[in-house]
């Protein structure tokens, strides 16, 4: 027995020192960044500031339940949802062909004819550049531009979302497709199948749940973006929030915030259900 | 002539040589087994024969065409006539069995039919008949992730049978199956090749299966064909030379448990 005890290794984790080192390094690197961003947590807790914050927050309660306001809130919610959904739908239409063109796993040239290879590579690079261009400008900038061009209203928001989110969806779709096992699709291509058929029969069954959950998450982001674009005149909840804040009606702002919360909850539920269906 | 390899050599992109000076002529309807130690180049040879790997030296003629002079459309049509049973079944686990089998004819179907079949099976009866040959007809509408590894490989075989290729290639098609099933699956592939007059070239780890089901045996080692003989002339000495240095137990394992095997090894 004592022999066994003698060879029992020490319980001190040999990795502990290194991990502690990394943690300290991270803190040392982050601290100056916080200073640079004017982040002083202590000022939040100063008594005078706490009092101001307290009175402000107290105004939020209870949320406004005035029937007229609720009617307005319902219309604004629908508008925001419509902007987000129409924007994502258009973005989807833009993204799907780009993603398919950019996906290496569907390259027929990878199994020959070899002289088609540089053409495919060039096309994929061009498509990647297009998706970068699409998503390099934030949707809020597009929205400001379109509001100038086509006037106030949801249409500007829809177009702005379609462009930026089209680029985002294309990038992530092709990355999801490329991270899936390429063998089923390649086997189909090897047996003479076309690219689209290989996508449907070889790649999508592997990647469908990832693609759907990412799309629903992007829809959730689009709802938030639609709210923000409301501040610059695209209508919906953002415009309502703008009015509530500028008009010092915290109770209404509070009701609007509750709707935000409900919308994210909704997106989460949709994603969960769809994933369960596709699993 | 279904397959004509003329001084074929393959050097992979990383500089490793896989094949050197392969001369192989296979007539229509012929059955050839490729045997040899692992890493000998059997898979590379099969990929050249499948028109999915361009040889770096020599010429490969597949189904009376040089795949590497064809345009994209003609090459696609040629590939649709070549069936390939892979060592690991290339089937997405969340696909239904019927869809996986029907995917065998994607090369022959237009995009419209393919997409319609993706939504609802276009030819469930055809898929069932192909599955019946590998004993899985009743699993038609189940999902592939509910099958065992061996059953999935049989689905892959059913897909290739459904494709009805003129040239049937198989890379270790039964190495994941138990001895009885391996024998039954080979019997089905051989039966297909006989009834359809299709050429059948397969690489096999189990020498006994090769000798039982294939009239002609090609021994491959270090990227060259060491011998290419009728099965009856493959002597134990030749096999010993072919597998010199390889662990013998590995290639004989799948056959050990077969009760009714008669080894023709000592007969010549």
Contacts between the chains, C-beta under 8 A, distances in Angstrom:
chain1	res1	chain2	res2	distance
A	108	B	72	7.3
A	108	B	76	7.9
A	111	B	52	4.5
A	111	B	53	7.4
A	112	B	51	7.5
A	112	B	52	6.6
A	112	B	53	7.1
A	112	B	54	5.0
A	112	B	67	7.4
A	112	B	68	7.0
A	112	B	75	7.4
A	113	B	54	7.7
A	113	B	68	6.7
A	113	B	70	7.9
A	113	B	72	6.7
A	113	B	75	6.4
A	114	B	54	5.7
A	116	B	72	6.8
A	181	B	92	7.8
A	183	B	86	7.6
A	183	B	88	7.4
A	183	B	90	4.3
A	184	B	90	4.5
A	184	B	91	6.1
A	184	B	92	5.1
A	186	B	90	7.3
A	187	B	84	7.1
A	187	B	86	6.2
A	187	B	90	3.7
A	188	B	90	8.0
A	188	B	103	6.1
A	188	B	106	5.7
A	190	B	50	6.4
A	190	B	52	4.7
A	190	B	79	6.3
A	190	B	84	6.2
A	191	B	79	6.0
A	191	B	80	6.4
A	191	B	82	7.1
A	191	B	83	7.0
A	191	B	84	6.6
A	191	B	104	7.1
A	191	B	106	7.0
A	191	B	107	5.1
A	191	B	163	6.4
A	192	B	76	4.9
A	192	B	77	6.6
A	192	B	78	7.4
A	192	B	79	3.8
A	192	B	80	3.0
A	192	B	81	7.6
A	192	B	82	7.8
A	192	B	106	7.3
A	192	B	107	2.6
A	192	B	108	7.4
A	193	B	80	7.9
A	193	B	103	7.5
A	193	B	106	3.6
A	193	B	107	5.2
A	193	B	114	7.6
A	194	B	76	7.4
A	194	B	106	7.3
A	194	B	111	6.0
A	194	B	114	7.4
A	196	B	111	5.9
A	196	B	114	7.5
A	196	B	115	7.6
A	197	B	106	4.5
A	197	B	109	7.5
A	197	B	111	6.4
A	197	B	114	4.1
A	197	B	115	7.6
A	197	B	118	7.9
A	198	B	106	7.4
A	200	B	114	7.0
A	200	B	115	6.7
A	200	B	118	4.6
A	201	B	95	7.4
A	201	B	99	6.8
A	201	B	103	4.4
A	201	B	106	6.3
A	201	B	114	7.5
A	201	B	118	6.6
A	202	B	90	7.7
A	202	B	92	6.7
A	202	B	103	7.5
A	205	B	92	3.7
A	205	B	93	7.9
A	205	B	94	4.9
A	205	B	95	4.4
A	206	B	92	4.8
A	206	B	93	7.9
A	206	B	94	7.2
A	208	B	94	7.5
A	278	B	94	8.0
A	279	B	94	8.0
